[in-house]
Amino acid sequence: MNSSIKPKPVVDPSPAPCCGSAHDHRPAPLVDACCSARHAASEPAAPPPDAAKARYRIDQMDCPTEEGLIRSRLKSLAGIARLDFRLLDRELIVYHHLDDPQPITQALESLDLGARLLEAGAPAVALPPALSSRVRAQLAVSGVAALGAEIVAWTSGQETGWPVLALAALSLLSAGLPTLKKGWIALKNLTLNIYFLMSLAVAGAFAIGNWPEAAMVVFLFALAEAIESLSLERARQAIKALTALAPDSAEVQTANGWQRLAPAAVAVGSRIRVRAGARVPLDSRVESGHGALDQASITGESLPVDKDVGDPLYAGSIVTDGVVEATVTAAAGDSTLARIAAAIEQAQAQRAPTQRLVDRFSRYYTPAVVLLALLVALLGPVLFGGTWAGWLYQALVMLVIACPCALVVSTPVTVVSGLAAAARQGILIKGGAYLEGGRLLKVVALDKTGTLTRGRPVLTDAIALRDTAVERALLIAASLDEHSTHPVARALVDGWRGRQPDAALLAVTDFGVLNGRGVTGVIEGQLWHLGNHRLVEALGVCSPALEARLAVLENAGKTAVVLFAASGAAAIFALADTLRRESAPAVDELKALGVETVMLTGDNPATARAIADQLGLQDARGNLLPQDKLAAIVELRARHGAVAMVGDGVNDAPALARADIGLAMGAAGTATALETADVAIMDDDPRKIATFIRLSRSTASILAQNIALALGIKVVFLGLAVSGNATLWMAVFADMGASLLVVFNGLRLLRK
């Protein structure tokens, strides 16, 4: 199937004459494919209307803590329409209604997070490695100094001596300054985040004389952040590996011969050449040559795909064998690969439902724990006895535990890992809302043509009548249909070529097209007609025996074509849209997941039933116009719950828009699907529907695990702190240890 989304004919719902389908292939009117905004729970994918766009690089924005600080700072500015954060790229997109973005720039600069405005269209700025040699050296010095302070304090019995103070100060200056700096920024902006709470705890520990422990806490916090940065870099590289595949030059035919040019400088319509072992630089269409291409990075297909003249090539795919010359069909910025990259970036910017829930919870949880710590410091000595310093220490421990860093960081890492895992398999998910929503699906409604079937008819039967040889009848029929452009005619000609590859077609004179019925022409002095049931009846050659044969074929969901001369019918040919070999396993996998499958098609009920019987589908609905498919989605949702619609045609657009999740098949090379679908399956493999649902369920499971881990660890250590049995060391392990656990757990999705 051509993987572009194209209009499919809608079957005329009027009754067919006499005994079956008339196979009238009149073009259907196109339906308004405007996608409705049905996902009220998800953030809008499209930018706010009439909003200007400002793009910033934030050098020190590498976790949701900085995101929260920036949101808090910018929400008070008038004219801000929306903020899109791309934490993995350390970029912020601000949609605004200001004449000049200068107020935004000034607000970001006041946070001192290394913000700078990027030019429109500028490429993403390369990020430094997570652990530079300088950071490694600082961590080493801090660790040695903190350990030295502990040893000196333990051997001398004095935690406040000058040697201990000197070593603690060295540890703090080596690795703790970034934390203290961010803590000061948070204080200025009245934000309770981990940096403010950690800075307050370290300052309190110094104030009550716990210098060695303050130094060790600073070192452990810096070390945990470094490990977390390495983990996030892994997720970042997984995304980059999916989108940075296009080569930096293209071999282009010019007036001076073949030359190497940057892909951005190559115009649409140019001719390029790609040799074995090279990547395709731009979306194009083969003009000459033959090659096998590995397009796993685009479609997720595991085996190379043979490409001949007329076949599409996708930027980023690799020619594994052969040499092809092709005509460029899309500029570098409009290629399938570029659209995938843009879609993944946009997906990262949208917060998933779980992330929004966690954010709301954190707004109340952190202040509540800080208030509890204050009460412990003030009321502990009064109610339970002990020293003020001892209870102040326990309050400081609670401050370190208080920040829900693990809780907040768990969701974006898990969601991005899930998006990357899906994209590796050729499934482009347009946001965390859809990644999470797949697990809720109860019904999957499948279009037939182009989704479950190949979308083009093939010759399945050739039946000779009277004493005419089958090969002779097929040759006459192919000679007539060679002059027609109808899909059924092309399929019959292709069927003849497959059976008689070395034969030549016969000459046809007085050729004519009988609209909606067939064709006619003279071959070797004899007048022949080739057409459907309507033509047979119109010419009065329909007999009970012929009708019985036609009824058998049509009830099997096939299109019957009759060849006849003045003396009567000579042969019957049957053509049908054949099932994809992946369709039956796809339906079986969905059933195994407990998801009901329904087929919705504009084809006639007999054809729909024939295909459904091959797939074991109980619910197959035919003769559906676009509005009928839409009504079916509404009815299925009311009866069963969340429903997905899977299709590849313009006529499916209203149903795709109304479903809880719309999945577009064969989206590679198709701008419409990549821009409007919730989930785009890049190739034509319907088994990936079940893959998407399984990945959604795995994502939900890991999200639940992460939330349970983060909250469970907090509860345990808060209990220890309230009872006076926790230390600052334990608090750091509780907070950053939990953060690392949930990050590593979320990264497991990359292996899915």
C-alpha positions in Angstrom: 0.0 0.0 0.0 1.1 3.5 -0.6 1.6 4.8 2.9 0.1 8.2 2.3 -3.3 9.0 3.7 -5.7 9.3 0.8 -9.4 9.5 0.2 -11.1 6.1 0.0 -14.3 5.5 -2.0 -17.5 5.3 0.0 -19.8 2.6 -1.3 -23.1 3.8 -2.6 -25.6 2.8 0.0 -28.4 2.5 -2.5 -29.7 -1.1 -3.1 -27.7 -3.1 -5.7 -29.7 -4.3 -8.7 -30.8 -7.9 -9.1 -28.4 -10.1 -7.1 -25.6 -8.3 -5.4 -23.1 -5.5 -5.3 -23.0 -3.3 -8.4 -19.4 -2.2 -7.8 -20.0 1.4 -8.8 -16.7 3.1 -8.1 -17.8 6.7 -8.1 -15.6 9.1 -6.1 -16.9 10.0 -2.7 -17.0 13.6 -1.6 -14.3 14.5 0.8 -15.2 15.0 4.4 -14.1 17.9 6.5 -11.1 16.4 8.4 -10.8 19.1 11.0 -9.8 17.4 14.2 -11.8 18.3 17.3 -10.2 19.1 20.6 -11.7 16.1 22.4 -8.9 15.5 25.0 -9.9 18.1 27.6 -7.6 16.5 30.1 -4.5 17.0 27.9 -2.6 20.2 27.2 -3.3 21.6 23.8 -0.8 20.4 21.1 -1.3 23.5 18.9 0.3 26.8 19.9 -2.2 29.4 21.2 -3.7 31.4 18.3 -1.9 34.7 17.4 0.8 34.1 20.0 4.4 35.0 19.4 7.1 32.4 20.2 10.3 33.0 22.2 12.8 30.1 22.6 15.3 30.1 25.5 18.2 27.9 26.4 18.4 27.5 30.2 21.8 26.1 31.1 20.9 25.1 34.7 17.5 23.7 34.0 17.9 20.0 34.3 15.1 18.8 36.5 11.5 19.7 37.4 12.7 21.7 40.3 14.0 24.5 38.0 10.8 24.1 35.9 8.7 24.9 38.9 10.9 27.9 39.8 10.5 29.3 36.3 6.8 28.7 36.2 6.4 30.5 39.5 8.5 33.5 38.2 6.8 33.8 34.8 3.2 33.2 35.8 2.9 36.7 37.2 3.9 38.3 33.9 1.1 39.7 31.8 0.8 38.5 28.2 2.2 34.9 28.8 0.0 32.4 27.0 1.8 29.1 27.5 5.1 27.7 28.7 6.5 24.5 27.1 9.5 23.0 28.9 11.9 20.6 27.2 13.9 19.5 30.2 16.1 17.0 28.3 17.2 19.8 25.9 17.2 22.5 28.6 15.0 24.6 26.5 11.9 26.7 27.2 9.3 27.8 24.7 7.3 30.8 25.7 4.1 31.7 23.8 3.2 35.3 24.5 1.2 38.3 23.4 3.9 40.9 24.1 5.4 43.3 21.5 8.9 42.5 22.8 10.1 39.4 24.7 12.5 41.6 26.8 10.3 41.4 30.0 10.5 37.6 29.7 14.2 37.6 29.2 14.7 39.9 32.2 12.5 37.7 34.4 14.5 34.7 33.4 17.8 36.4 33.9 16.8 37.4 37.4 16.7 33.7 38.3 20.3 33.4 37.4 19.9 30.0 35.7 21.9 30.9 32.6 19.0 31.8 30.4 19.6 33.1 26.9 17.2 33.9 24.0 17.7 31.8 20.9 17.2 33.0 17.4 14.1 31.8 15.6 14.9 28.6 13.7 18.2 28.2 15.4 19.2 24.5 15.8 19.3 23.0 19.2 22.4 23.9 21.2 24.6 20.9 22.0 24.6 20.1 25.7 27.8 19.7 27.6 28.4 16.2 29.0 26.6 15.5 32.3 29.9 15.1 34.2 32.7 17.3 32.9 36.3 16.9 34.1 35.8 20.0 36.2 32.7 18.6 37.9 34.5 15.3 38.5 37.4 17.1 40.1 35.1 19.1 42.3 33.3 16.0 43.5 36.5 14.3 44.3 37.8 17.2 46.3 34.5 17.6 48.1 34.3 13.9 48.9 37.9 13.7 50.2 37.4 16.8 52.3 34.1 15.7 53.8 35.5 12.3 54.6 38.6 14.0 56.2 36.3 16.2 58.3 34.5 13.1 59.6 37.8 11.3 60.4 39.3 14.3 62.2 36.1 14.8 64.2 35.9 11.1 65.1 39.6 10.8 66.1 39.8 14.1 68.0 36.3 14.0 69.5 35.8 17.7 68.4 33.2 18.4 65.7 33.8 22.2 65.9 37.6 22.4 65.8 39.4 24.5 63.2 40.7 21.5 61.2 37.1 20.2 60.9 35.8 23.6 60.0 38.5 24.0 57.3 37.8 20.6 55.7 34.0 21.1 55.9 34.4 24.6 54.3 36.6 23.1 51.5 34.0 20.4 50.8 31.2 23.0 50.7 33.1 25.3 48.4 34.0 22.5 46.1 30.6 20.9 45.4 28.0 22.9 47.4 28.1 26.3 45.9 25.7 25.5 43.0 23.2 24.1 45.6 23.6 27.2 47.8 23.2 29.5 44.9 20.0 27.8 43.7 18.8 27.9 47.3 19.3 31.6 47.4 17.4 32.1 44.1 14.5 30.0 45.5 14.5 32.1 48.7 14.3 35.3 46.7 11.4 34.0 44.7 9.7 32.5 47.8 9.8 29.0 46.4 10.1 25.9 48.6 12.2 23.6 46.5 15.0 21.0 47.3 17.8 23.6 46.9 16.2 26.0 49.4 15.5 23.2 51.9 18.9 21.6 51.5 20.6 25.0 51.9 18.6 25.7 55.0 19.5 22.3 56.4 23.2 22.8 55.8 23.1 26.2 57.3 21.3 24.9 60.3 23.7 22.0 60.7 26.6 24.5 60.7 24.8 26.7 63.2 24.4 23.8 65.8 27.9 22.6 65.3 27.4 19.5 63.1 30.1 20.6 60.6 31.3 17.2 59.5 27.8 16.0 58.8 26.9 19.2 56.9 30.0 18.7 54.7 29.0 15.0 54.0 25.4 16.0 53.3 26.6 18.5 50.7 28.9 16.0 49.0 26.2 13.2 49.0 23.7 15.6 47.5 26.1 16.8 44.8 27.0 13.2 44.0 23.4 12.1 43.8 22.6 15.0 41.4 25.5 14.0 39.2 24.3 10.4 39.0 20.8 11.7 38.2 22.2 13.9 35.5 23.9 10.9 33.9 20.7 9.0 34.0 18.7 11.8 32.4 21.5 12.0 29.8 20.7 8.4 28.9 17.1 9.4 28.2 18.3 12.4 26.2 20.6 10.4 24.1 17.8 7.9 23.4 15.7 10.7 22.0 18.6 12.2 20.0 19.4 8.9 18.5 15.9 8.8 17.0 15.9 12.2 15.5 19.5 13.0 14.6 19.8 10.5 11.7 19.9 12.6 8.6 23.4 12.9 7.0 25.0 16.4 6.8 25.4 16.3 3.1 23.6 15.1 -0.1 24.9 14.1 -3.5 23.0 16.4 -5.8 22.9 16.5 -9.6 23.8 20.1 -10.8 24.7 21.7 -14.0 28.3 21.0 -13.2 27.7 17.3 -12.4 27.2 15.6 -9.1 28.1 17.7 -6.1 27.9 17.5 -2.3 25.5 20.0 -0.7 24.0 20.5 2.7 20.5 19.0 2.8 19.1 22.4 3.8 20.4 23.9 0.5 18.7 21.2 -1.7 15.5 22.3 -3.3 12.4 20.2 -3.8 12.5 18.6 -7.2 16.3 18.2 -7.2 17.8 14.8 -8.2 19.9 13.1 -5.6 22.0 9.9 -5.6 22.3 7.6 -2.6 24.9 4.7 -2.6 25.0 1.5 -0.6 25.9 2.2 3.0 24.8 5.8 2.9 21.8 7.4 4.6 19.1 9.1 2.6 19.5 12.8 3.2 16.0 14.0 2.2 12.5 12.6 1.6 12.4 11.6 -2.1 11.0 9.3 -4.7 13.0 6.8 -6.7 13.5 7.8 -10.3 16.1 5.1 -11.3 17.9 2.2 -9.8 17.0 -0.4 -7.2 18.0 -0.7 -3.6 17.2 -2.4 -0.3 16.7 0.1 2.5 16.8 -0.2 6.2 14.1 2.2 7.4 13.8 0.8 11.0 14.6 4.2 12.4 11.5 5.6 10.7 9.0 2.8 10.5 10.4 0.3 13.0 10.5 -2.5 10.3 13.2 -5.0 11.3 14.0 -6.1 7.7 15.3 -4.0 4.7 12.6 -3.0 2.3 13.1 -3.2 -1.5 12.7 0.0 -3.4 12.0 0.4 -7.1 11.1 3.3 -9.4 8.2 5.3 -7.9 8.7 4.1 -4.3 9.3 6.7 -1.5 12.5 7.1 0.4 12.6 8.5 3.9 15.4 10.8 5.2 17.5 8.9 7.7 16.9 5.4 6.2 20.0 3.5 5.0 20.6 2.0 1.6 21.9 -1.5 2.5 22.3 -2.7 -1.1 22.2 -1.0 -4.5 22.4 2.6 -5.8 19.3 4.8 -6.3 18.7 8.1 -7.9 15.6 10.0 -6.6 13.7 13.2 -6.8 13.5 15.3 -3.6 9.8 15.5 -2.5 10.2 17.6 0.7 12.7 20.2 2.1 14.9 19.2 4.9 12.7 20.9 7.5 9.6 19.2 6.2 10.9 15.6 5.9 9.3 12.7 7.8 12.3 12.6 10.1 12.0 16.3 10.9 8.3 15.9 11.6 9.1 13.0 13.9 11.7 15.1 15.7 9.2 18.0 16.1 6.5 15.7 17.3 8.7 14.1 20.0 9.8 17.6 21.1 6.2 18.7 21.4 5.3 15.5 23.2 8.0 16.2 25.8 6.6 19.6 26.4 3.2 18.3 27.3 2.7 17.2 30.8 1.0 13.8 31.3 -2.0 13.5 33.5 0.0 11.8 36.3 2.6 14.6 36.1 -0.1 17.2 36.6 -1.6 15.2 39.5 1.9 15.0 41.1 2.4 18.7 40.6 -0.9 19.5 42.3 0.0 17.2 45.2 3.4 18.7 45.7 2.0 22.2 46.0 0.3 21.1 49.2 2.7 18.4 50.4 5.9 20.4 50.7 4.5 23.4 52.7 2.7 20.9 54.9 6.0 19.0 55.8 7.9 22.3 56.2 5.2 23.4 58.7 5.5 20.0 60.5 9.3 20.5 60.7 8.7 24.0 62.3 6.3 22.5 64.8 8.9 19.7 65.7 11.6 22.3 66.3 9.3 24.5 68.5 7.2 21.9 70.3 9.5 18.9 70.5 11.5 20.1 73.6 8.2 21.3 75.2 6.2 18.2 74.7 8.8 15.4 74.7 11.8 16.9 76.5 15.4 17.0 75.2 17.5 19.8 73.9 16.5 22.6 71.6 19.5 21.7 69.4 18.5 18.1 69.2 15.0 18.8 68.0 16.2 21.5 65.7 18.5 18.9 64.1 15.5 16.6 63.6 13.6 19.5 62.1 16.5 20.0 59.6 16.3 16.3 58.8 12.6 16.7 58.0 13.4 19.7 55.7 15.7 17.6 53.6 13.1 14.8 53.4 10.3 17.3 52.7 11.0 18.1 49.0 9.1 15.7 46.7 12.0 15.6 44.2 11.7 11.9 43.6 8.0 12.2 43.2 8.2 15.1 40.7 11.1 13.7 38.6 9.7 10.2 38.3 6.9 11.1 35.8 8.8 13.0 33.1 11.6 10.5 32.9 9.2 7.6 32.7 7.1 9.3 30.0 10.0 10.3 27.9 11.4 6.8 28.1 8.1 5.4 27.0 7.9 7.8 24.1 11.5 6.8 23.0 10.7 3.1 23.3 7.6 3.6 21.1 9.4 5.6 18.5 12.1 3.0 18.2 9.4 0.6 17.1 7.9 3.0 14.6 5.1 4.2 16.9 5.0 8.0 17.3 2.9 9.0 20.4 2.1 12.7 20.5 2.1 13.2 24.2 2.1 11.6 27.7 -1.7 11.9 27.8 -2.0 9.4 25.0 0.8 7.2 26.3 -1.1 6.9 29.6 -4.5 6.7 28.0 -3.8 3.6 25.9 -4.1 1.4 29.0 -7.7 2.5 29.4 -8.9 1.4 26.0 -11.8 -1.1 26.0 -12.6 -1.1 22.3 -10.5 -0.7 19.1 -12.4 0.2 16.0 -10.6 -0.7 12.8 -11.1 0.6 9.4 -10.9 -2.2 6.8 -9.3 -0.8 3.6 -5.7 0.0 4.0 -5.7 -1.0 7.7 -6.6 -4.6 7.9 -6.3 -5.1 4.1 -3.7 -3.9 1.7 -5.9 -1.3 0.2 -5.7 -2.5 -3.4 -7.5 -5.3 -5.2 -5.7 -8.4 -6.6 -7.0 -11.0 -9.1 -8.2 -14.0 -7.0 -10.2 -16.1 -9.5 -10.4 -16.7 -13.3 -13.2 -18.9 -14.4 -13.7 -19.9 -18.0 -17.2 -20.4 -19.4 -18.1 -22.5 -22.4 -15.1 -23.7 -24.3 -12.9 -20.6 -23.9 -9.5 -21.3 -22.4 -8.8 -19.4 -19.2 -5.4 -18.0 -20.5 -7.1 -16.7 -23.7 -10.0 -15.1 -21.8 -7.5 -13.4 -19.3 -5.4 -12.1 -22.2 -8.5 -10.6 -23.9 -9.7 -9.0 -20.6 -6.2 -7.6 -19.8 -6.0 -6.2 -23.3 -9.2 -4.3 -22.8 -8.4 -3.1 -19.2 -4.9 -2.0 -20.2 -6.6 1.1 -21.6 -8.4 1.9 -18.3 -7.1 3.6 -15.2 -9.7 2.1 -12.8 -8.1 0.2 -9.8 -10.0 -2.9 -10.6 -8.8 -2.8 -14.2 -5.2 -2.3 -13.1 -5.5 -5.2 -10.8 -6.8 -7.5 -13.6 -3.9 -6.4 -15.8 -1.4 -7.0 -13.1 -2.9 -10.5 -12.5 -2.5 -11.3 -16.1 1.1 -10.2 -16.1 1.8 -12.4 -13.1 0.4 -15.4 -14.9 1.7 -14.7 -18.4 4.8 -12.5 -17.9 6.2 -13.2 -21.4 3.0 -12.7 -23.4 2.0 -9.6 -25.4 -1.3 -7.8 -25.2 -3.7 -7.8 -28.1 -4.5 -4.7 -30.1 -7.8 -3.1 -29.3 -9.9 -0.8 -31.6 -13.0 1.1 -30.9 -12.3 1.1 -27.2 -14.9 2.7 -25.0 -15.5 3.3 -21.3 -19.0 2.5 -20.0 -19.1 4.7 -16.9 -19.8 2.8 -13.7 -20.2 -0.5 -15.6 -17.0 -1.5 -17.5 -15.3 -1.2 -20.9 -15.8 -2.3 -24.5 -13.6 -2.8 -27.6 -12.9 -4.8 -30.7 -10.2 -7.4 -30.7 -9.3 -9.3 -33.9 -12.6 -8.2 -35.4 -14.8 -9.3 -32.6 -16.7 -7.0 -30.2 -16.0 -7.7 -26.5 -17.5 -6.3 -23.3 -15.9 -6.5 -19.9 -17.8 -5.2 -16.9 -19.7 -5.6 -13.6 -23.1 -7.0 -12.8 -24.9 -3.8 -14.0 -23.3 -4.2 -17.5 -24.4 -7.8 -17.7 -28.0 -6.8 -16.9 -28.0 -3.8 -19.1 -27.0 -5.9 -22.1 -29.5 -8.6 -21.2 -27.1 -11.5 -20.9 -27.8 -12.3 -17.2 -28.9 -15.9 -16.8 -29.7 -17.9 -13.7 -26.5 -20.0 -14.0 -24.4 -16.9 -14.4 -26.2 -15.2 -11.5 -25.5 -18.2 -9.3 -21.8 -18.0 -10.0 -21.7 -14.3 -9.4 -23.6 -14.6 -6.2 -21.0 -17.1 -4.8 -18.1 -14.7 -5.6 -19.9 -11.6 -4.3 -21.0 -13.2 -1.1 -17.4 -14.0 -0.5 -16.7 -10.3 -0.6 -15.2 -10.3 -4.1 -15.7 -8.0 -7.0 -16.9 -10.0 -10.0 -16.1 -8.9 -13.6 -17.6 -10.7 -16.6 -16.1 -11.0 -20.1 -18.6 -11.6 -22.8 -19.2 -11.3 -26.6 -22.3 -11.3 -28.6 -22.5 -15.0 -28.2 -22.6 -14.8 -24.4 -20.4 -14.8 -21.4 -16.9 -16.2 -21.9 -15.3 -15.9 -18.4 -15.7 -14.5 -14.9 -12.9 -12.8 -13.0 -13.0 -12.1 -9.3 -10.9 -9.5 -7.6 -10.6 -8.7 -3.9 -8.7 -6.5 -1.4 -6.6 -9.1 0.4 -5.8 -9.2 4.1 -2.5 -8.2 5.4 -0.6 -11.2 6.8 -0.3 -9.2 10.1 -4.0 -8.6 10.5 -5.1 -11.9 12.0 -2.2 -11.9 14.6 -3.0 -8.2 15.4 -6.7 -9.1 16.2 -5.6 -12.1 18.3 -3.2 -9.9 20.3 -5.9 -7.4 21.0 -8.3 -10.1 22.1 -5.5 -11.5 24.4 -5.2 -8.0 26.0 -9.0 -8.1 26.7 -9.7 -5.4 24.1 -12.8 -5.8 21.9 -12.2 -5.3 18.2 -14.8 -3.9 15.8 -14.5 -3.3 12.0 -16.0 -0.2 10.5 -15.9 0.1 6.7 -17.6 1.9 3.8 -17.5 -1.3 1.8 -20.6 -3.5 1.3 -21.7 -5.8 4.2 -20.9 -8.9 2.3 -17.3 -7.9 1.8 -17.1 -6.7 5.4 -18.5 -10.0 6.7 -16.1 -12.0 4.5 -13.1 -10.2 5.9 -14.4 -10.4 9.5 -14.9 -14.1 9.2 -11.2 -14.5 8.2 -10.2 -12.5 11.3 -12.7 -14.0 13.8 -14.5 -10.7 14.3 -18.0 -10.7 15.6 -18.8 -7.1 15.0 -18.3 -5.9 11.4 -20.3 -3.0 10.1 -20.4 -2.2 6.4 -21.9 0.5 4.1 -20.8 3.2 6.6 -20.5 6.8 5.5 -18.1 9.1 7.5 -21.0 10.2 9.7 -21.9 6.6 10.3 -18.4 5.8 11.6 -18.6 8.8 13.8 -22.0 7.6 15.3 -20.5 4.1 15.7 -17.6 5.6 17.8 -20.1 7.4 20.0 -22.2 4.3 20.5 -19.2 2.1 21.3 -17.9 4.6 23.8 -21.3 4.8 25.6 -21.6 1.0 25.7 -18.0 -0.1 26.5 -15.9 2.9 27.6 -12.7 4.3 26.1 -12.4 3.6 22.4 -9.7 4.0 19.8 -10.2 4.5 16.1 -7.6 3.1 13.7 -7.7 4.3 10.1 -5.7 5.7 7.2 -8.1 7.7 5.1 -9.7 11.1 4.9 -13.1 9.4 5.4 -11.9 8.2 8.8 -11.1 11.7 10.1 -14.3 12.4 12.0 -14.2 9.1 13.8 -10.5 9.5 14.5 -11.2 12.9 16.0 -14.1 11.7 18.2 -12.4 8.6 19.5 -10.5 8.8 22.8 -7.3 8.0 20.9 -7.0 8.2 17.1 -4.3 6.0 15.5 -3.2 6.7 12.0 -1.7 3.8 10.0 1.0 4.1 7.4 2.0 7.6 8.5 5.6 7.7 7.2 5.9 10.4 4.6 2.4 11.8 5.4 2.3 15.2 7.0 -1.4 15.0 7.7 -1.1 11.9 9.9 2.0 13.2 11.7 0.4 16.5 12.6 -3.1 15.4 13.5 -3.0 11.9 14.8 -2.7 11.1 18.5 -0.7 8.1 17.7 1.0 7.6 14.3 2.0 4.1 13.3 4.7 4.7 10.8 4.4 1.5 8.8 1.3 -0.6 7.9 1.6 -3.2 10.7 -1.6 -3.4 12.7 0.2 -5.5 15.3 1.7 -2.3 16.7 -1.8 -1.3 18.0 -1.4 -4.0 20.7 2.3 -3.0 21.2 1.1 0.5 21.9 -1.5 -0.7 24.5 1.1 -3.0 26.2 3.6 -0.1 26.4 0.9 2.1 27.9 0.2 -0.5 30.5 3.9 -0.9 31.3 4.2 2.9 31.6 1.3 3.1 34.0 2.7 0.3 36.1 6.1 1.9 36.4 4.5 5.3 37.2 2.5 3.6 40.0 5.7 1.9 41.3 7.6 5.2 41.3 4.9 7.1 43.2 4.7 4.2 45.7 8.5 4.2 46.1 8.8 8.0 46.5 5.9 8.3 49.0 6.7 5.2 50.9 10.3 6.2 51.5 9.2 9.6 52.5 6.7 8.3 55.0 9.3 5.9 56.6 11.9 8.6 57.1 9.4 11.2 58.2 8.4 8.8 60.9 12.0 8.2 61.9 12.6 12.0 62.0 9.5 12.7 64.1 10.6 10.0 66.6 14.1 11.5 66.7 15.8 8.5 65.1 16.9 10.0 61.7 20.1 11.8 60.7 20.9 14.2 57.9 22.8 11.4 56.1 19.7 9.3 56.2 17.6 12.2 55.0 19.9 12.7 52.0 19.7 9.0 51.1 15.9 9.1 51.5 15.5 12.0 49.2 18.2 11.6 46.5 18.2 7.8 46.9 14.5 7.7 46.1 15.1 10.1 43.2 17.7 7.8 41.7 15.5 4.7 42.2 12.6 6.2 40.3 14.8 7.5 37.6 16.4 4.1 37.0 13.0 2.4 37.2 11.6 4.8 34.6 14.6 4.2 32.3 13.6 0.5 32.2 11.0 1.4 29.6 13.9 2.1 27.1 14.4 -1.6 27.0 10.7 -2.3 26.1 
